[in-house]
Amino acid sequence: MSRKNKFILYLILLNGILTYLLIVLGRSLFEDARPMVALFFALVIFLLFELFIILFTESKGESLSSRQSINILLGFKVGKIFLSLLIVAVYAAVVKVELIRFVGVFLGIYLIYLLFDTLYLLNREKSLKTKQFKLKEIENLNNYYKDK
């Protein structure tokens, strides 16, 4: 299984687990259904955002240097922060119901997805560095035997 497919599967599994937890625990956390609907919306937005990040970075493959890859992913993270602030601001302006609990649960979901981002980035960079090391070793061997 390719790295891309593996992380997409993990992302879908993570989203399923968070959705299940929200359904099970949401009734005891919130008296109104509107915060749960907004959190489901946030889960879908985060799922799509993470899916886009994985597809984008994997489609670029090794054409991106390590520094370019990190800059792009950090740019996506800043975009996700602004998107998250927008979701919370719209919720606070429009719904205004159980705002503190909503923000607490939303922050928890955001941190879980941040952890997923970090694990994906570490795995991707480790894989790229391993490939670069192997290519360099092959090149060194080729140069060694070429000189003889």
C-alpha positions in Angstrom: 0.0 0.0 0.0 1.4 3.4 -0.9 2.0 6.1 1.6 -0.7 8.2 0.1 -3.3 5.5 0.3 -2.2 4.6 3.8 -2.6 8.2 5.1 -5.9 8.7 3.3 -7.1 5.5 5.0 -5.9 6.8 8.4 -7.5 10.1 7.8 -10.9 8.5 7.0 -10.5 6.3 10.0 -9.7 9.3 12.3 -12.7 11.2 10.9 -14.9 8.2 11.6 -13.7 7.8 15.1 -14.2 11.5 15.8 -17.6 11.5 14.3 -18.6 8.5 16.4 -17.2 10.1 19.6 -19.1 13.3 18.8 -22.3 11.4 18.3 -21.9 9.4 21.6 -20.5 12.2 23.8 -22.3 15.1 22.1 -25.6 14.5 23.8 -24.0 14.6 27.2 -21.8 17.7 26.3 -24.4 19.8 24.6 -28.0 20.6 25.5 -28.8 21.9 22.0 -28.1 20.1 18.7 -26.7 23.2 16.9 -23.2 22.9 18.3 -23.0 19.3 17.2 -24.1 20.3 13.7 -21.4 22.9 13.6 -18.8 20.4 14.8 -19.8 17.9 12.2 -19.4 20.7 9.6 -15.9 21.4 11.0 -15.0 17.7 10.8 -16.0 17.6 7.1 -14.0 20.8 6.4 -11.0 19.4 8.2 -11.3 16.1 6.4 -11.4 17.8 3.0 -8.5 20.1 4.0 -6.3 17.2 5.1 -7.3 15.2 2.0 -6.2 18.1 -0.2 -2.9 18.4 1.7 -2.1 14.7 1.2 -3.1 14.7 -2.5 -1.3 17.9 -3.2 2.0 16.9 -1.5 2.0 13.4 -2.9 1.2 14.5 -6.4 4.3 16.8 -6.3 6.3 13.8 -5.1 10.0 14.3 -5.0 9.9 17.4 -7.3 9.7 19.5 -4.1 12.7 20.0 -2.0 12.5 19.4 1.7 12.4 23.1 2.4 9.7 23.7 -0.3 7.6 20.9 1.1 7.9 22.3 4.7 7.0 25.8 3.5 4.0 24.6 1.6 2.8 22.5 4.6 3.3 25.4 7.0 1.3 27.6 4.6 -1.5 25.1 4.7 -1.4 25.0 8.5 -1.6 28.8 8.6 -4.6 28.6 6.2 -6.2 26.0 8.5 -5.7 28.3 11.5 -7.5 31.1 9.7 -10.2 28.7 8.5 -10.7 27.5 12.1 -10.9 31.1 13.4 -13.5 31.8 10.7 -15.6 28.8 11.7 -15.5 29.8 15.4 -16.2 33.4 14.6 -19.2 32.5 12.4 -20.5 30.2 15.1 -20.1 32.9 17.8 -21.9 35.5 15.6 -24.7 33.3 14.3 -25.4 30.5 16.7 -24.2 31.9 20.1 -25.4 28.7 21.9 -23.0 27.0 24.4 -20.0 28.9 23.0 -17.5 27.9 25.6 -18.2 24.2 25.3 -18.2 24.4 21.5 -14.8 26.2 21.4 -13.4 23.6 23.8 -14.5 20.6 21.7 -13.5 22.4 18.5 -10.0 23.1 19.9 -9.7 19.4 20.9 -10.6 18.4 17.3 -8.2 20.9 15.9 -5.4 19.6 18.0 -6.1 16.0 17.0 -5.9 17.0 13.3 -2.7 19.0 14.1 -1.2 15.8 15.5 -2.2 13.9 12.3 -0.6 16.7 10.2 2.6 16.4 12.2 2.8 12.6 11.9 2.2 12.9 8.2 4.9 15.5 7.8 7.4 13.5 9.8 6.7 10.3 7.8 6.9 12.1 4.5 10.2 13.8 5.4 11.7 10.6 6.7 10.7 8.8 3.5 12.2 11.5 1.3 15.5 11.6 3.3 15.8 7.8 3.1 15.3 7.9 -0.7 17.8 10.7 -1.1 20.3 8.8 1.1 19.9 5.6 -1.0 20.3 7.5 -4.3 23.4 9.2 -3.0 24.9 5.8 -2.0 24.1 4.3 -5.4 25.7 7.3 -7.1 28.8 6.9 -4.9 29.0 3.2 -5.8 28.6 4.0 -9.5 31.4 6.6 -9.3 33.6 4.1 -7.4 33.3 1.4 -10.0 33.4 3.9 -12.9 36.8 5.1 -11.7 38.3 1.5 -11.6 
